[in-house]
Amino acid sequence: MLIVNVLHLNYDNDMSTSDVSAIIKKAGMKVTPGRRAVLNLFSTDCKPINAEFICKKLKNQKINQVTIYRTLFSFEQAGILSRIDLRKGSVHYELHTSHHHHLICSHCGIIERFAVCEIKKHSKKILKDSSLFKSINHHSLELFGLCRACAEVTNTAHE
């Protein structure tokens, strides 16, 4: 079952071809082979991916790099994709599904999602203390550290 709201998408499973087309149409965009191909690379269990990965995956489908970048930008503007800063030198994207954040291992790059978010609780205080800002429209939170496996290797190396 697919529930589509341009600003909030929920999926029970991976997207079918009709799901992909419905998402694009719901966003008010024309369904094109390029848009379908780009959106097909995203799934609910997929880690965030960048444009370079998409270009490599779609190189045999005759979709040029400019089209891919424009599509990613359009999908982000429509609320289909979210931009994620993984500090890996390029912008990454993922499906804009339920509100969540990321834990990222600085050593191996493994990513884990987490849903706990206390920022709304703190935003009134943040805005009250701010001399420049009146409102907060959205936020992004990525936490960087070491996963258990990398921390264990690091501890073993220091012994």
matplotlib code that plots the C-alpha trace (Angstrom):
import matplotlib.pyplot as plt

x = [0.0, 1.3, 0.2, 1.4, 1.5, 4.1, 5.7, 5.4, 5.7, 5.0, 5.7, 4.8, 7.3, 9.6, 7.9, 6.3, 6.3, 2.8, 3.9, 6.8, 4.5, 1.9, 4.5, 5.7, 2.2, 1.2, 4.1, 2.6, 5.4, 5.2, 6.1, 9.2, 11.5, 14.3, 12.3, 11.0, 14.5, 16.0, 13.1, 13.3, 16.8, 15.4, 13.7, 12.6, 15.5, 18.1, 20.9, 21.2, 22.7, 24.4, 24.2, 27.4, 26.0, 22.8, 24.8, 26.8, 23.6, 21.8, 24.7, 23.2, 19.8, 21.0, 20.0, 22.5, 24.1, 22.4, 19.0, 19.8, 20.9, 17.8, 15.6, 17.2, 16.7, 13.1, 12.3, 13.9, 11.8, 8.7, 9.3, 9.9, 13.6, 15.4, 19.0, 21.4, 24.8, 27.0, 30.2, 31.4, 32.2, 28.8, 25.2, 23.2, 19.5, 16.9, 13.2, 11.4, 9.6, 8.9, 10.8, 14.2, 17.8, 21.1, 24.0, 27.1, 30.3, 33.2, 35.5, 33.6, 30.6, 27.8, 24.5, 21.8, 18.5, 16.9, 13.5, 14.0, 13.8, 13.7, 14.3, 10.7, 10.9, 13.9, 13.0, 11.0, 14.0, 16.3, 14.1, 13.6, 17.4, 18.0, 18.3, 18.0, 15.5, 11.7, 10.9, 12.3, 10.9, 12.7, 15.8, 18.3, 20.4, 23.3, 25.4, 28.9, 30.9, 32.3, 30.2, 30.7, 32.9, 35.2, 35.4, 36.5, 39.2, 40.4, 40.6, 42.4, 44.9, 45.7, 46.4]
y = [0.0, 3.5, 6.6, 9.7, 13.3, 15.3, 16.5, 13.1, 9.7, 6.4, 3.0, -0.5, -2.0, -1.1, 1.0, -0.5, 1.2, 2.5, 3.8, 5.7, 7.2, 8.2, 9.9, 11.9, 12.8, 13.8, 16.2, 17.9, 16.7, 15.0, 11.3, 10.8, 7.8, 9.8, 10.7, 7.1, 5.7, 8.1, 7.5, 3.7, 3.8, 4.9, 2.5, 2.7, 0.6, 2.2, 4.3, 7.8, 8.0, 10.7, 11.9, 10.1, 6.8, 7.5, 8.4, 5.1, 3.1, 4.8, 5.1, 2.5, 4.2, 7.2, 9.7, 12.4, 13.8, 17.2, 15.5, 13.5, 16.6, 18.6, 15.6, 15.4, 19.1, 18.9, 15.9, 17.7, 20.9, 18.8, 17.0, 13.6, 13.4, 14.9, 16.2, 14.6, 16.0, 13.0, 15.0, 12.8, 15.6, 15.4, 15.8, 12.6, 12.1, 9.7, 9.3, 11.8, 9.3, 9.4, 12.0, 10.6, 11.5, 9.6, 8.2, 7.9, 6.2, 8.6, 5.6, 3.1, 5.2, 2.9, 4.8, 4.0, 5.9, 7.0, 8.6, 10.3, 14.1, 16.6, 19.7, 20.8, 20.8, 23.1, 25.3, 27.8, 28.5, 28.6, 31.2, 33.2, 33.4, 34.3, 38.0, 37.3, 34.5, 34.5, 30.9, 27.5, 25.9, 22.5, 20.9, 18.2, 16.3, 13.9, 12.6, 11.4, 8.9, 5.4, 2.3, -0.6, -2.5, 0.5, 1.5, -2.1, -2.0, 1.4, 0.2, -2.9, -1.0, 1.3, -1.7]
z = [0.0, -0.9, 0.8, -1.0, 0.2, -1.6, 1.7, 3.5, 1.8, 3.5, 1.8, 3.0, 0.6, -2.2, -4.9, -8.0, -11.4, -10.8, -7.3, -8.9, -11.6, -8.9, -6.8, -9.8, -10.9, -7.3, -7.3, -10.4, -12.7, -16.1, -15.8, -18.0, -18.4, -16.8, -13.8, -13.4, -13.7, -11.1, -8.6, -9.1, -7.6, -4.2, -1.8, 1.8, 3.1, 0.8, 2.3, 1.0, -2.5, -4.5, -8.1, -9.1, -8.0, -10.0, -13.1, -12.9, -12.4, -15.3, -17.8, -20.1, -20.2, -22.1, -19.4, -19.3, -16.1, -16.4, -16.5, -13.4, -11.5, -12.6, -11.6, -8.1, -7.6, -8.8, -6.6, -3.6, -4.3, -4.6, -1.3, -2.8, -1.8, 1.1, 0.9, 3.4, 4.3, 5.0, 4.8, 2.0, -0.5, -2.4, -1.7, -0.9, -1.2, 0.2, -0.1, 2.1, 4.3, 8.0, 10.0, 11.0, 11.4, 11.0, 12.9, 10.6, 11.3, 10.6, 9.8, 7.7, 6.6, 7.9, 8.4, 10.9, 11.0, 14.3, 14.9, 18.2, 17.7, 20.5, 18.4, 18.4, 22.2, 22.0, 19.1, 21.1, 23.3, 20.3, 18.6, 21.9, 22.3, 18.6, 17.7, 14.0, 13.5, 13.8, 12.7, 11.9, 8.8, 8.9, 10.3, 9.6, 12.1, 11.4, 14.2, 13.4, 15.5, 15.5, 15.0, 17.4, 15.0, 14.2, 17.8, 18.7, 16.0, 17.1, 20.8, 19.8, 17.8, 20.7, 23.1]

ax = plt.figure().add_subplot(projection="3d")
ax.plot(x, y, z, "-o")
ax.set_aspect("equal")
plt.show()
